[in-house]
């Protein structure tokens, strides 16, 4: 069962998609899936994960949503604080509307960075956290998307347009916020036992060594996936990643 819905609160409208084995008013366990930079909630990897998660754990639900300026979201300018607001609203929906007793999160790339930022700066509502190819050095990764001419405009206080499938406005404040929220400066030891990071050895977008060093420094389980690129285009390697995460999210006892 799939259902699209919007969370309309605090002046925001978060475009969401719910996956479940059957339609119900409440779900004991909810997994939140977040996409990467330039992605959206309808990505095939999210669909496949949700289908397998809800097939194995038939009372679970999976929620995917569009980050600001992505997919069907109405916002035009990327602001980190609004990303935090979106995740807060989705967590609130899982808790208060779906009545979830346990909330999990599976985040990819830019979504992985935002998840790490969220738990360090706002709090950790998640029972377990799985990250695939997280953008540990997000400032550098985002900076690489800006041309020299556009960077000159940003330094002068102007907005510029960047993006992949969809263009979005960015400004100097975004980069200052990314630099300020460098997740490497935080400690994640308190949550390390309930975290896992997977990263492909053939990832040319986000260096695997960033994830390896981050995991080692925080004693987080690290799973290198031999031959996988950034989007895990090889179906067998994607299936391995999904299986590993679903097993990590398995109910206790």
N, C-alpha and C positions, 0 to 999 in steps of 0.2 A: 504494500500500500504506500502510495506517495501522495503528499498533499502540500500545496504551496500556501503560505500564509505570511502576513506582515505583522511585525510588532511595532505598533504606533504609540510611542511614549516619549515624553520629554522633548517633543519637537523633532524626533527622529522617526524614520520608517525603515525598519530592517527587513529586507526581503529574505524569507526563509523557505526551506523545504524540509518536510518531515518524512522520514522513512520508517515504516514499522511493518511487522508481520501481519498485524490486524489493527483495524481502527479502534482506538480506545480513548477514554478521557484522560487516563493517567498511565504512567509507566514508571516502574520502580527504578530502572537504570536508563540513563540517557547519555549517549555519546555525541558530543559536539564535534563537527568536522570543519576545519577551516582551510581554505585554499591559499595558494601563493600569490605573489605579485603578478598582476595581469590575468589571473584566473577568475573563476566564478563558482557558484554553488552547484552548477550543473556539470562539472567536470566528470569525465568517465571514471577516473580513479575514485572519486567520492561515491559515485553510483555503485561501483563494484564493491567497495568497502561496506557500504550501507546494506546492500543486498546480502552479503555474506554474514555480516554481524547480526542482522535481524533474522536470518535463516537459522543460524546456530543458536542464538539466544532470543527465542520467540516473544519474550515479554519486554525486550529492549526497544528503544526508539533511537533514531539518529537524526540530528538536526544539522543541516548545512545552511550557510547564509552568505550573502555577498558583503564583503568588506566595503567601506565607503569608496565611492568612485569605481567600483568593480561591478561587472555583471549588470543587473537591472537596477542597481542603486541609483538614486536620483542626485547624489552629491557630485559636484564638479571639481572640488579642491581637496586634496588629500591632507588630512590633519590627524596626527597621531592620537590626540585626546579623543577624537570622535571614534577612532578604532576601538579604544578602550571602552567607550560608551556602548558601542554595538555589542561587544562581548559581554559586558555587564547585563545588557538587556536580554541577551539570549540565555545567559546563565539564570537570570531571574525568571524567565519563561519556563525553563526546565524545572526549576525549584517550585515556583508558585502556581503555575498553571498545570504542568504535567505531573507535579507532585513527586518528582524524582528524589529518591533517597540517596542515590549515588550518581554523580556526574563525572564523566570521563571526557578527555579531549584528545583528538588526533589532528595534528596541525602540520602543514607543509610549508617550507621555505619562508616567505614573508609572514605567513600565519604562525609559523614556529617562533619567529622573532617576537611577534606580538604576544604570543602566549607566555613566553619567558618574561617579557616586560610586564605583563599583567600580574603574574603571580608574585613577582618581586616588588612591584610598586603598589599594587592594589590589594592582593591577597590571593590565596590558593583555594578555590572551591572544589578542586578536582580530586577525585579518588586516585586516578592514575592518569599519566600524561605520556603520550607517544608523539615524538617529533620525527619527521622525515626531512632530511636535508635542510635543517633550520638555518635561517640567515643570521648567523652569530654576529658578523660584522656588517650589520644592515646599513650603516652610514656609507661604507665603502661600496657596497653592492648597489645602493640607490644612486650614489654619486656617479657610478660608471654608466648610468643611463642618461646622463646629462652631457650634452656637447660642450665644447669650450666656449662657444658663443653664448649658449644659454646660461652657462655658469657665470659668465660676466654679467649677464642681466640679473641673475639671482643675487649676486653680490651687491648690485645697485638697488636691491629691494623690489625687483619686478617679479611677477609670476611668469612661469614658462610652462609649456605643455610637454609632457612625456607620457610614455605608455606603450602598450603592445596592441592588443585587440581594441582597446579603448584608451583614448587619451585623457589625461587628468592634469589639473593645475598643481604645481608645487611651488614652494617659495623658500626663502631663507630660513623662516621659522621651522619648517619641516626638518631641514638639515641640522639646525641647532638642537631640535628636540631629539633627533636620532643620535647625535653626538652625546647629548646629556644622558640618554637612556641606552648606554652601551651595556648590554647584558653581561659582558665579561667582568664588569666591576661588582656584580652582585654574587652572593653565595647561595647555592641551592641545596646545601647539604641536608637540610631538614626534610626535603622532599625527594631526595635522590633515590631512595629505595622504591619509589612509586613513579619513576621516570625512566624512559627508554628513548634512545636516539638511534635512528637508522640513517645510513648515508651511503650512496653509491660511490664505488672507487673510481668510476669514470665520469663523475660529475665535473663538468667544466664551467659551470655557472657559479656554484657555491663550493669552495674548496673543502674537501673532506677533512683536511687537517684542522680546520677551524672547529668542526664538530668533535673530532677526536680529542683535541686539546681541552675543549670545554667540558666534555664528558669526564676526562681524566681529572681535571681540576676540581670537579664537583662530585666525583665518585658515582657517576651515572652510568648505567648499563649502555654500552655502545656496540652497535651491530653494523660492521662494514658489509656492504653487499657487493660482492665481486662482479664487476662489469656493468653495474647499473649507472645510467646517466642521471641528470637532474630530474627529469620527469618520469624516470623508470619506464621508458617506452617498451622495454622487453616485457611482454605479458607474463612470462614465467617469473621474472624478478619482481614484478608488481604483485603477483599472486603470493610470492614468498613474503614480501613486506606486509601485505594485508593479513596473511595467516599469522605471522609473528605478532602483529599488533592485537589481533582478535584473541589470541592465546594469552597475551599479556593482560588483556581486559577481562579474562575469565572470572566468573564469580568465585569467591573464596569458599572453601569447604566442600 
